[in-house]
């Protein structure tokens, strides 16, 4: 979620930066990003 928030707000953070801060691998970050992206409209209400 942090990586997606950075993308949406223009905050320049790499997947490596976020993965290291979260204590996960870059592969895990990419996989969760794909999962969330597929369900984005279900998870984020339209305002």
PDB file with SEQRES, HELIX, SHEET and CRYST1 records, atoms N, CA, C and O in Angstrom:
SEQRES   1 A   47  UNK UNK UNK UNK UNK UNK UNK UNK UNK UNK UNK UNK UNK          
SEQRES   2 A   47  UNK UNK UNK UNK UNK UNK UNK UNK UNK UNK UNK UNK UNK          
SEQRES   3 A   47  UNK UNK UNK UNK UNK UNK UNK UNK UNK UNK UNK UNK UNK          
SEQRES   4 A   47  UNK UNK UNK UNK UNK UNK UNK UNK                              
HELIX    1 AA1 UNK A    2  UNK A    9  1                                   8    
HELIX    2 AA2 UNK A   15  UNK A   22  1                                   8    
HELIX    3 AA3 UNK A   26  UNK A   38  1                                  13    
HELIX    4 AA4 UNK A   40  UNK A   43  1                                   4    
CRYST1    1.000    1.000    1.000  90.00  90.00  90.00 P 1           1          
ATOM      1  N   UNK A   1       0.831  -1.186   0.000  1.00  0.00           N  
ATOM      2  CA  UNK A   1       0.000   0.000   0.000  1.00  0.00           C  
ATOM      3  C   UNK A   1       0.879   1.255   0.000  1.00  0.00           C  
ATOM      4  O   UNK A   1       0.567   2.241  -0.668  1.00  0.00           O  
ATOM      5  N   UNK A   2       1.971   1.207   0.750  1.00  0.00           N  
ATOM      6  CA  UNK A   2       2.874   2.362   0.794  1.00  0.00           C  
ATOM      7  C   UNK A   2       3.436   2.670  -0.586  1.00  0.00           C  
ATOM      8  O   UNK A   2       3.514   3.835  -0.978  1.00  0.00           O  
ATOM      9  N   UNK A   3       3.826   1.643  -1.321  1.00  0.00           N  
ATOM     10  CA  UNK A   3       4.368   1.846  -2.671  1.00  0.00           C  
ATOM     11  C   UNK A   3       3.318   2.497  -3.579  1.00  0.00           C  
ATOM     12  O   UNK A   3       3.636   3.418  -4.333  1.00  0.00           O  
ATOM     13  N   UNK A   4       2.093   2.031  -3.511  1.00  0.00           N  
ATOM     14  CA  UNK A   4       1.018   2.597  -4.331  1.00  0.00           C  
ATOM     15  C   UNK A   4       0.754   4.047  -3.931  1.00  0.00           C  
ATOM     16  O   UNK A   4       0.539   4.899  -4.793  1.00  0.00           O  
ATOM     17  N   UNK A   5       0.768   4.328  -2.637  1.00  0.00           N  
ATOM     18  CA  UNK A   5       0.574   5.704  -2.177  1.00  0.00           C  
ATOM     19  C   UNK A   5       1.675   6.610  -2.718  1.00  0.00           C  
ATOM     20  O   UNK A   5       1.402   7.738  -3.130  1.00  0.00           O  
ATOM     21  N   UNK A   6       2.907   6.131  -2.718  1.00  0.00           N  
ATOM     22  CA  UNK A   6       4.018   6.919  -3.269  1.00  0.00           C  
ATOM     23  C   UNK A   6       3.811   7.181  -4.755  1.00  0.00           C  
ATOM     24  O   UNK A   6       4.042   8.295  -5.226  1.00  0.00           O  
ATOM     25  N   UNK A   7       3.382   6.176  -5.486  1.00  0.00           N  
ATOM     26  CA  UNK A   7       3.139   6.358  -6.916  1.00  0.00           C  
ATOM     27  C   UNK A   7       2.050   7.396  -7.160  1.00  0.00           C  
ATOM     28  O   UNK A   7       2.196   8.267  -8.017  1.00  0.00           O  
ATOM     29  N   UNK A   8       0.961   7.301  -6.405  1.00  0.00           N  
ATOM     30  CA  UNK A   8      -0.178   8.185  -6.622  1.00  0.00           C  
ATOM     31  C   UNK A   8       0.095   9.628  -6.205  1.00  0.00           C  
ATOM     32  O   UNK A   8      -0.526  10.552  -6.730  1.00  0.00           O  
ATOM     33  N   UNK A   9       1.019   9.826  -5.268  1.00  0.00           N  
ATOM     34  CA  UNK A   9       1.313  11.184  -4.799  1.00  0.00           C  
ATOM     35  C   UNK A   9       2.562  11.772  -5.437  1.00  0.00           C  
ATOM     36  O   UNK A   9       2.921  12.916  -5.161  1.00  0.00           O  
ATOM     37  N   UNK A  10       3.229  10.993  -6.293  1.00  0.00           N  
ATOM     38  CA  UNK A  10       4.424  11.492  -6.962  1.00  0.00           C  
ATOM     39  C   UNK A  10       5.682  11.426  -6.121  1.00  0.00           C  
ATOM     40  O   UNK A  10       6.719  11.964  -6.512  1.00  0.00           O  
ATOM     41  N   UNK A  11       5.606  10.774  -4.973  1.00  0.00           N  
ATOM     42  CA  UNK A  11       6.772  10.603  -4.100  1.00  0.00           C  
ATOM     43  C   UNK A  11       7.742   9.635  -4.764  1.00  0.00           C  
ATOM     44  O   UNK A  11       7.370   8.508  -5.092  1.00  0.00           O  
ATOM     45  N   UNK A  12       8.963  10.061  -4.961  1.00  0.00           N  
ATOM     46  CA  UNK A  12       9.959   9.249  -5.668  1.00  0.00           C  
ATOM     47  C   UNK A  12      10.582   8.217  -4.726  1.00  0.00           C  
ATOM     48  O   UNK A  12      11.529   8.521  -4.001  1.00  0.00           O  
ATOM     49  N   UNK A  13      10.049   7.007  -4.744  1.00  0.00           N  
ATOM     50  CA  UNK A  13      10.589   5.894  -3.964  1.00  0.00           C  
ATOM     51  C   UNK A  13      10.639   4.672  -4.866  1.00  0.00           C  
ATOM     52  O   UNK A  13       9.695   4.397  -5.607  1.00  0.00           O  
ATOM     53  N   UNK A  14      11.737   3.948  -4.802  1.00  0.00           N  
ATOM     54  CA  UNK A  14      11.862   2.746  -5.622  1.00  0.00           C  
ATOM     55  C   UNK A  14      11.236   1.560  -4.895  1.00  0.00           C  
ATOM     56  O   UNK A  14      10.986   1.603  -3.691  1.00  0.00           O  
ATOM     57  N   UNK A  15      10.992   0.511  -5.658  1.00  0.00           N  
ATOM     58  CA  UNK A  15      10.497  -0.721  -5.047  1.00  0.00           C  
ATOM     59  C   UNK A  15      11.507  -1.232  -4.031  1.00  0.00           C  
ATOM     60  O   UNK A  15      11.122  -1.769  -2.992  1.00  0.00           O  
ATOM     61  N   UNK A  16      12.785  -1.072  -4.317  1.00  0.00           N  
ATOM     62  CA  UNK A  16      13.833  -1.499  -3.387  1.00  0.00           C  
ATOM     63  C   UNK A  16      13.729  -0.726  -2.076  1.00  0.00           C  
ATOM     64  O   UNK A  16      13.806  -1.320  -1.001  1.00  0.00           O  
ATOM     65  N   UNK A  17      13.553   0.597  -2.157  1.00  0.00           N  
ATOM     66  CA  UNK A  17      13.417   1.428  -0.951  1.00  0.00           C  
ATOM     67  C   UNK A  17      12.262   0.939  -0.082  1.00  0.00           C  
ATOM     68  O   UNK A  17      12.418   0.745   1.124  1.00  0.00           O  
ATOM     69  N   UNK A  18      11.118   0.747  -0.699  1.00  0.00           N  
ATOM     70  CA  UNK A  18       9.915   0.349   0.040  1.00  0.00           C  
ATOM     71  C   UNK A  18      10.068  -1.057   0.611  1.00  0.00           C  
ATOM     72  O   UNK A  18       9.714  -1.297   1.765  1.00  0.00           O  
ATOM     73  N   UNK A  19      10.588  -1.981  -0.182  1.00  0.00           N  
ATOM     74  CA  UNK A  19      10.772  -3.360   0.278  1.00  0.00           C  
ATOM     75  C   UNK A  19      11.717  -3.407   1.476  1.00  0.00           C  
ATOM     76  O   UNK A  19      11.442  -4.103   2.453  1.00  0.00           O  
ATOM     77  N   UNK A  20      12.816  -2.679   1.410  1.00  0.00           N  
ATOM     78  CA  UNK A  20      13.765  -2.660   2.527  1.00  0.00           C  
ATOM     79  C   UNK A  20      13.127  -2.066   3.779  1.00  0.00           C  
ATOM     80  O   UNK A  20      13.309  -2.596   4.875  1.00  0.00           O  
ATOM     81  N   UNK A  21      12.388  -0.984   3.629  1.00  0.00           N  
ATOM     82  CA  UNK A  21      11.733  -0.348   4.776  1.00  0.00           C  
ATOM     83  C   UNK A  21      10.691  -1.270   5.409  1.00  0.00           C  
ATOM     84  O   UNK A  21      10.500  -1.258   6.625  1.00  0.00           O  
ATOM     85  N   UNK A  22      10.020  -2.067   4.577  1.00  0.00           N  
ATOM     86  CA  UNK A  22       8.968  -2.963   5.064  1.00  0.00           C  
ATOM     87  C   UNK A  22       9.505  -4.316   5.522  1.00  0.00           C  
ATOM     88  O   UNK A  22       8.780  -5.096   6.139  1.00  0.00           O  
ATOM     89  N   UNK A  23      10.773  -4.595   5.222  1.00  0.00           N  
ATOM     90  CA  UNK A  23      11.358  -5.875   5.611  1.00  0.00           C  
ATOM     91  C   UNK A  23      10.855  -7.033   4.768  1.00  0.00           C  
ATOM     92  O   UNK A  23      10.734  -8.156   5.255  1.00  0.00           O  
ATOM     93  N   UNK A  24      10.561  -6.757   3.493  1.00  0.00           N  
ATOM     94  CA  UNK A  24      10.102  -7.798   2.575  1.00  0.00           C  
ATOM     95  C   UNK A  24      10.990  -7.784   1.336  1.00  0.00           C  
ATOM     96  O   UNK A  24      11.798  -6.874   1.152  1.00  0.00           O  
ATOM     97  N   UNK A  25      10.836  -8.792   0.493  1.00  0.00           N  
ATOM     98  CA  UNK A  25      11.613  -8.827  -0.742  1.00  0.00           C  
ATOM     99  C   UNK A  25      10.922  -7.989  -1.811  1.00  0.00           C  
ATOM    100  O   UNK A  25       9.726  -7.711  -1.732  1.00  0.00           O  
ATOM    101  N   UNK A  26      11.697  -7.597  -2.803  1.00  0.00           N  
ATOM    102  CA  UNK A  26      11.123  -6.848  -3.925  1.00  0.00           C  
ATOM    103  C   UNK A  26      10.092  -7.696  -4.661  1.00  0.00           C  
ATOM    104  O   UNK A  26       9.094  -7.169  -5.153  1.00  0.00           O  
ATOM    105  N   UNK A  27      10.322  -8.993  -4.738  1.00  0.00           N  
ATOM    106  CA  UNK A  27       9.374  -9.895  -5.405  1.00  0.00           C  
ATOM    107  C   UNK A  27       8.029  -9.887  -4.672  1.00  0.00           C  
ATOM    108  O   UNK A  27       6.975  -9.840  -5.307  1.00  0.00           O  
ATOM    109  N   UNK A  28       8.065  -9.933  -3.353  1.00  0.00           N  
ATOM    110  CA  UNK A  28       6.829  -9.873  -2.573  1.00  0.00           C  
ATOM    111  C   UNK A  28       6.106  -8.559  -2.824  1.00  0.00           C  
ATOM    112  O   UNK A  28       4.888  -8.539  -3.000  1.00  0.00           O  
ATOM    113  N   UNK A  29       6.851  -7.468  -2.841  1.00  0.00           N  
ATOM    114  CA  UNK A  29       6.255  -6.159  -3.112  1.00  0.00           C  
ATOM    115  C   UNK A  29       5.584  -6.138  -4.478  1.00  0.00           C  
ATOM    116  O   UNK A  29       4.449  -5.680  -4.609  1.00  0.00           O  
ATOM    117  N   UNK A  30       6.278  -6.629  -5.490  1.00  0.00           N  
ATOM    118  CA  UNK A  30       5.710  -6.648  -6.846  1.00  0.00           C  
ATOM    119  C   UNK A  30       4.458  -7.512  -6.911  1.00  0.00           C  
ATOM    120  O   UNK A  30       3.470  -7.133  -7.539  1.00  0.00           O  
ATOM    121  N   UNK A  31       4.498  -8.669  -6.265  1.00  0.00           N  
ATOM    122  CA  UNK A  31       3.332  -9.560  -6.286  1.00  0.00           C  
ATOM    123  C   UNK A  31       2.130  -8.929  -5.586  1.00  0.00           C  
ATOM    124  O   UNK A  31       1.011  -9.002  -6.093  1.00  0.00           O  
ATOM    125  N   UNK A  32       2.351  -8.312  -4.427  1.00  0.00           N  
ATOM    126  CA  UNK A  32       1.238  -7.664  -3.715  1.00  0.00           C  
ATOM    127  C   UNK A  32       0.728  -6.463  -4.498  1.00  0.00           C  
ATOM    128  O   UNK A  32      -0.475  -6.202  -4.515  1.00  0.00           O  
ATOM    129  N   UNK A  33       1.630  -5.728  -5.148  1.00  0.00           N  
ATOM    130  CA  UNK A  33       1.222  -4.594  -5.980  1.00  0.00           C  
ATOM    131  C   UNK A  33       0.282  -5.069  -7.087  1.00  0.00           C  
ATOM    132  O   UNK A  33      -0.753  -4.452  -7.340  1.00  0.00           O  
ATOM    133  N   UNK A  34       0.649  -6.163  -7.742  1.00  0.00           N  
ATOM    134  CA  UNK A  34      -0.199  -6.704  -8.813  1.00  0.00           C  
ATOM    135  C   UNK A  34      -1.565  -7.116  -8.268  1.00  0.00           C  
ATOM    136  O   UNK A  34      -2.593  -6.843  -8.887  1.00  0.00           O  
ATOM    137  N   UNK A  35      -1.571  -7.779  -7.095  1.00  0.00           N  
ATOM    138  CA  UNK A  35      -2.833  -8.202  -6.476  1.00  0.00           C  
ATOM    139  C   UNK A  35      -3.728  -6.998  -6.172  1.00  0.00           C  
ATOM    140  O   UNK A  35      -4.917  -6.999  -6.491  1.00  0.00           O  
ATOM    141  N   UNK A  36      -3.144  -5.983  -5.557  1.00  0.00           N  
ATOM    142  CA  UNK A  36      -3.915  -4.792  -5.185  1.00  0.00           C  
ATOM    143  C   UNK A  36      -4.382  -4.045  -6.424  1.00  0.00           C  
ATOM    144  O   UNK A  36      -5.521  -3.583  -6.479  1.00  0.00           O  
ATOM    145  N   UNK A  37      -3.515  -3.925  -7.412  1.00  0.00           N  
ATOM    146  CA  UNK A  37      -3.855  -3.201  -8.638  1.00  0.00           C  
ATOM    147  C   UNK A  37      -5.062  -3.847  -9.330  1.00  0.00           C  
ATOM    148  O   UNK A  37      -5.924  -3.146  -9.861  1.00  0.00           O  
ATOM    149  N   UNK A  38      -5.121  -5.177  -9.321  1.00  0.00           N  
ATOM    150  CA  UNK A  38      -6.251  -5.883  -9.938  1.00  0.00           C  
ATOM    151  C   UNK A  38      -7.565  -5.561  -9.236  1.00  0.00           C  
ATOM    152  O   UNK A  38      -8.623  -5.555  -9.866  1.00  0.00           O  
ATOM    153  N   UNK A  39      -7.500  -5.293  -7.930  1.00  0.00           N  
ATOM    154  CA  UNK A  39      -8.719  -5.050  -7.155  1.00  0.00           C  
ATOM    155  C   UNK A  39      -8.866  -3.601  -6.727  1.00  0.00           C  
ATOM    156  O   UNK A  39      -9.662  -3.297  -5.839  1.00  0.00           O  
ATOM    157  N   UNK A  40      -8.118  -2.711  -7.339  1.00  0.00           N  
ATOM    158  CA  UNK A  40      -8.076  -1.311  -6.923  1.00  0.00           C  
ATOM    159  C   UNK A  40      -9.458  -0.670  -6.827  1.00  0.00           C  
ATOM    160  O   UNK A  40      -9.750   0.008  -5.842  1.00  0.00           O  
ATOM    161  N   UNK A  41     -10.292  -0.866  -7.802  1.00  0.00           N  
ATOM    162  CA  UNK A  41     -11.617  -0.242  -7.778  1.00  0.00           C  
ATOM    163  C   UNK A  41     -12.491  -0.791  -6.661  1.00  0.00           C  
ATOM    164  O   UNK A  41     -13.361  -0.086  -6.148  1.00  0.00           O  
ATOM    165  N   UNK A  42     -12.263  -2.055  -6.279  1.00  0.00           N  
ATOM    166  CA  UNK A  42     -13.013  -2.640  -5.171  1.00  0.00           C  
ATOM    167  C   UNK A  42     -12.531  -2.090  -3.830  1.00  0.00           C  
ATOM    168  O   UNK A  42     -13.318  -1.958  -2.892  1.00  0.00           O  
ATOM    169  N   UNK A  43     -11.239  -1.768  -3.738  1.00  0.00           N  
ATOM    170  CA  UNK A  43     -10.641  -1.372  -2.469  1.00  0.00           C  
ATOM    171  C   UNK A  43     -10.696   0.126  -2.204  1.00  0.00           C  
ATOM    172  O   UNK A  43     -10.785   0.550  -1.052  1.00  0.00           O  
ATOM    173  N   UNK A  44     -10.644   0.928  -3.260  1.00  0.00           N  
ATOM    174  CA  UNK A  44     -10.597   2.379  -3.100  1.00  0.00           C  
ATOM    175  C   UNK A  44     -11.915   2.964  -3.596  1.00  0.00           C  
ATOM    176  O   UNK A  44     -12.228   2.882  -4.784  1.00  0.00           O  
ATOM    177  N   UNK A  45     -12.683   3.551  -2.687  1.00  0.00           N  
ATOM    178  CA  UNK A  45     -13.980   4.101  -3.108  1.00  0.00           C  
ATOM    179  C   UNK A  45     -13.808   5.259  -4.089  1.00  0.00           C  
ATOM    180  O   UNK A  45     -12.844   6.021  -4.013  1.00  0.00           O  
ATOM    181  N   UNK A  46     -14.740   5.369  -4.985  1.00  0.00           N  
ATOM    182  CA  UNK A  46     -14.734   6.467  -5.952  1.00  0.00           C  
ATOM    183  C   UNK A  46     -15.317   7.698  -5.272  1.00  0.00           C  
ATOM    184  O   UNK A  46     -16.422   7.654  -4.730  1.00  0.00           O  
ATOM    185  N   UNK A  47     -14.582   8.773  -5.303  1.00  0.00           N  
ATOM    186  CA  UNK A  47     -15.018  10.012  -4.639  1.00  0.00           C  
ATOM    187  C   UNK A  47     -15.353  11.041  -5.688  1.00  0.00           C  
ATOM    188  O   UNK A  47     -15.742  12.160  -5.353  1.00  0.00           O  
TER     189      UNK A  47                                                      
END                                                                             
